[in-house]
Amino acid sequence: MFQRVLAVTLAQVVRSISVVLLPIAFLSLIAWATAGSTNGNTSDPVRAAVWLWLGAHHLAFNLTISAGATAGWLTYLPLGALIFPIMAIRSGFKRSIERLDNDYQSIALARTLFVSLYAGITAAIAFFVTTDAVKPVWYLTPLVTIPIATLSVLSAERRKISSLPIFFATRIIAAILGFAFLVLGISLLFNLATVKDLTQVLEPGILGGFLLLILNVLYLPNAAVATIGYFAGVGFGIGNGTIISPLSYQVPEIPALPILGALPTGKFHWALIAVLLFVAVGVALTSWTLNQRPEVLWQTFTLVLLAIAFISWAASGSLMTEALSAVGVSIWKVTLAIGVEMAIGIGLARVLPRLDRAR
């Protein structure tokens, strides 16, 4: 049975990798040919495609842009790109289940093998595409690929969520992100002129414009997380020494990225009203868990904060240069702020009814 499961999962792992990597390689070859490179070695665009594929998994890179230059880290990677490996892994594991005739014991083994093989092959690929200028941190590959692959294969099995804390926490995170995307979309619509100006500064051309559009779309979740930080009151940064929040605005210059057209142009104290949203989340959580065991409330609260911390970490990082070594939200500040605001809501929801009864 082991050999059969191994053969099935290995074939589907290779398929899951190829279904994302090959289209990226195709686009890289087109971009390389269109750019009119004098180097006839096609290994360069293929290696670049692999780097992009690894970046979609949120693997950190150590880069040396030019000879003699100081190496910099690239860890600010697009959250939206995660959708590609996740969908590919889900599809591959579903095919594995079909090939194994939905046998429970085989599927349990296939799950372990699929995650292990995916992480191992990805680490090997990262190791072999390392150059002096671009160094994927290949030994950290399991830390990013195992969680991604595990969550993907579990979701492919369509298991119902039986844990109430996970169920409630998922709803809360979805509501917070939904609010952030809504506000971000409205801001982009109101600042289309600025977005257009930032695009024209880059002069990307037709193919470059298409790739730039894809890049900005993939960075939308990062911008949504920054929006959460902004309305939580702590704000976010787009480089060292910068801060954009309702109470503070310190931005010497804005990088020429179209999505940054949605940035506020100064202090907006009224935006602190949105803090009430996170207080309301605490009130709603208390209401949902009113007839549940007391630990359900605090387990859900803890899961929400852990999810906020993880999302903040994934949506923040460094953009190679020293000036852009801190882009995004502060993980501990956002987590602490939302935790305090939710705790206020929980406290109000628990104390006010008691005061009312005491009267």
N, C-alpha and C positions, 0 to 999 in steps of 0.2 A: 504493500500500500504506500509506503514511504516514497519509493522510487516513482510511482505514478503521480503522487501529489507534487513531488519535487519537479518533475518534468512539466506538469501543467502550470505550476506557479512560476517557474523560471521563464517559460514561454510568454506568459502574460506580463511578467515584470519587464521583459525586454520590449514587449509591445507597448506597455504604458510609457516607457522612456522614449521610444521611437516616435510615438504619436504626437508628442510635444516637441521633441528635439528636431525632427526632420523638417517641419514647417519653418521653424526658426532658422535652421541652416539654409533653407531655400531663400528666405527673405534676406539673410546675411549675404548670400552669394549675389543676389540681385543688387543689393546696396553697394557691394564691393565692385561689381562690374559697372554700375551706373556712375560711381565716383571716379572711374577712370584711373584705377590704381596702376602704377608702373610695375608693380610686383606681380608676376604671373603665378605665384604660389597660392593655390586655392586653400592651403591649410590654414592660412590666416583667418579668412571669414568663417571657416568651419570651427576653428578654435574659439573665435568670438561667439559663435552660436552656442557652443557648449558653455561658455561663461555666462551668457544670457540665461540659459536653461538652469544653471546652478544658482544664479541670482534670483530666479523665480522661486527657488526653495528657501530663500533668505539666508544663503550661506555668505559669510563675511569674506571680503577680499582685502588683500594688502597690495597696494598699487604704487609703482614708481613711474611717474608720468614721463620723465626724461632723465638722461644720464646726469648723475650728480645731484638730482633733486631728492628731497626728503620723502621717504615713503609715507603714504597716507592710507587711511582705512576707508573702505566703502562698505558701510553697514546700513545706510539709509536706503532701503530697497522697497520697491512697490508692493504693498500688501495685496493689491488687486491681482498681481501675477500669480499668487498662490492658487487661484482658481484653476489654472491650467494643469499643474501636477495633480491637484486634488481630483478633478474630473477624470483625468487619465487613469489614476490609480483606482478610482471607483469603478470605472468601466472595465479595467483589467481584472479586478477581483470578482466582479459580477460574472465575467466570462469564466473565471476559474470555478466559481460555484456551479455554473451550468455544466462545465466539463466534468465535474466531480459528482454530478447527478444529485446535488443537494444532500449528500451524505454528511450527517452532523459531525462524525469523528474526523472525516477527511477535511471538512471545512475548518475545524478547529486547528488542525495541523497546517492547513494551507494559509491560514491567517498569520501564524507565526513565521512560516517560511517566506511568505510574500513580503512582510515588513523587513525581515532580516536580509533577504536578497536585494530588495530595493535600496536599503541603506548601504549595503556592502558594494553594490555595483556603482552607486552614485559616488561613494567615497573613492573608489578606484578611478572613476572618470575624472574626478576633481584632481586627484594626484597626478594623472598623466597629462593634464592640460596646463599644469603649472609652468610658468615662464619666469624669467628674471624680472619682467615688468609687471606681470599680473600673477598674483599668488593667491588662489583660493585656499582658504584655511581648511584643507581637506580632512584633517584629523577631527574637526568639529562637525563633520557632515552627519554622523549618526544623531547628534543632539538636535538637529533640525529636521532630518528626514524621518526618523522613527516616530516622533509625535504626529507629523503630517500624514505618514502612511498609516499609522494606527487609527487615527480618527477617520481617515478616508475609508479604510476597509470596514470599520465598524458601521459607518453610515451606509455603506453599500449593502449591508445585511438588513437594513431597514428595521432595526430593533426599536421597539417602543421604549420611551423614557419612563422607567418605573420609579425613579428617584424624584421625589417632590422638590428637594432643594435644586437639583439640576434643572428640572422643568421650570421652576419659578425664575432661577437665575438666567436661563436662556431667554425667557420673555423680557426680562428687565434689560439685558444687554441689547436685544433686538430693538427695543423701544428707544433706548438711548442713541444707538447708532442711526436709527430711522430719523430721529429728530435732527441729528447732526447732518445727515445727508440732505434733508429737506432745507435746512438753513444754508448749507453750502451751495446747493443748487440755485436758491433764490439770489444769493450773493453773486454767483457767477453771471446770472441773467442781468442783474443790475449793473454789472461791471464789464459787459461785453466789449465796450470800447477799449478798456485797459487791456483786456485779454488779447484783443486784436493788435494793439500797439506792441505788446510784448512778443507776439508771434512774428510781426514784421521786422522787429529788431534782429531776430535770429536768421531771417531769410533762408528758411529750410529747403525751399524748392518743392516740387510735387511729391516725390518719394519721401524726402525728408519731412515734409509737412504731414504726410500720412503716418510715418513712424513717430513723429512728435505728438500727434493726436493720440496714438495708442499709448505712448508713455504717460501722457497726462491723465488719460482715463484710468490707467493702472495705478496711478498715484492718488486717485480720488479717495480711497479708504484712508490713506495716510492723512490727507487733508481733513477728512471727517473726524479722525481722532484728535487732530489739532483743534478742530472746532469744539469738541467736547471739553478739551482743556481750557479753551477760551471761556466758554460759558460756565465752567465750573469755578472760574474766577482766578485761576493761576496762570492761564495763558500758555504760550508756546514761544519757541525761538526759531530763527532761520539762520543761525550762526552764533559764534562766540560773542557774548556781550549784548545780544539782542533779546528783546522781550516784547511780545504783543499780547496785551491783556486789557480788560476793561479799565483798569486803573493805571496802566503804564504802557508807553509806546516808545521803544528805543530801537529804531531800525535805520542805520546809516544809508543803506541802499538795498534794493530788491533784486535778487538774481533774475535774469531774463527767462523766466519760465511762465508760460501762459496761465497755468493754474493759479499762480500767485496773484493774478489779477483780482481774485476774490478777497485778498487781504484787507483788513480794516485800514483806514488811512490816519487814524489817531485814536485817542482815548474815547471810549463810549461807556460812561458809568452806568447808563440805563441797562446795559447788557447783563449786569449783575442780577437783574430780575430773573434771569434764567436759572439762577441758583435754586429758585423755588421748584423747578422741575425735579431736581435731585432730592429735595425735601419731600416732594409729592411721591417720588419713587419709594422712599422709606415708608410713607403712610400707606401706599398701595400694598407694599410687601407685608406690612403688619396686618392689613385687612385680609389678604389672601391666606395668611397662616393663622388666622384667629382661632379656627377650630382644629388646628393641627397641634402636634406635640411642640412644646416650647423650643426644642433644639432645631426644629425645621427653620424657624426664623433666622437663627444665628448661623446655621449652616449655609443657608441661602445668601445671607449677608456676606459671609466669608468667601463664598464662591464668586459672587459678583465682584468683590474687590480683587480677587486673584485674577479674574478674567480681565478686569480693567488694567491691572498691572502688566499682564502678558500682552494685551493689545497695545498698550502704550510703549512697551519695549519693542514690539515688532514694527511699530509705526514711527520709530525714532532712530537716530543714529548719526553717523558721520558721512560727509560727502568729500572725502579725500583731503581737501586742504585744511590748514589750521583754522582759517576763518570760518569754515563751514563744518567744524568738527562736532558741533552740537546743534542738530536740526530736529525739530519736533518738540514733543512735550517732555517735561520732567516726570519720570515714572513715579517717584515717590510723592511728588507734590500733587499730581492728579489723583493718585490713589488715595492719599490722605484727605484731600479736599472732598472728593466724592463720598468717602467713608464718613467724614464728619457731617456732611449735609444729609446723607441718608440716615445717620444715627439721630440727627435732630428730628427728622420726620418720624422715625420709629418711636422716639421719646414722646413727641406730641401725640401720636396716635394711641399711645398706651396711657399717658398721663391725663389728657383732657377728658376722656370719658369718665375717669375716676373722679376728677374734680366736679364734673357735672352731676354724678350720682351723689357726691358728698353734700351738695346743696339741698 
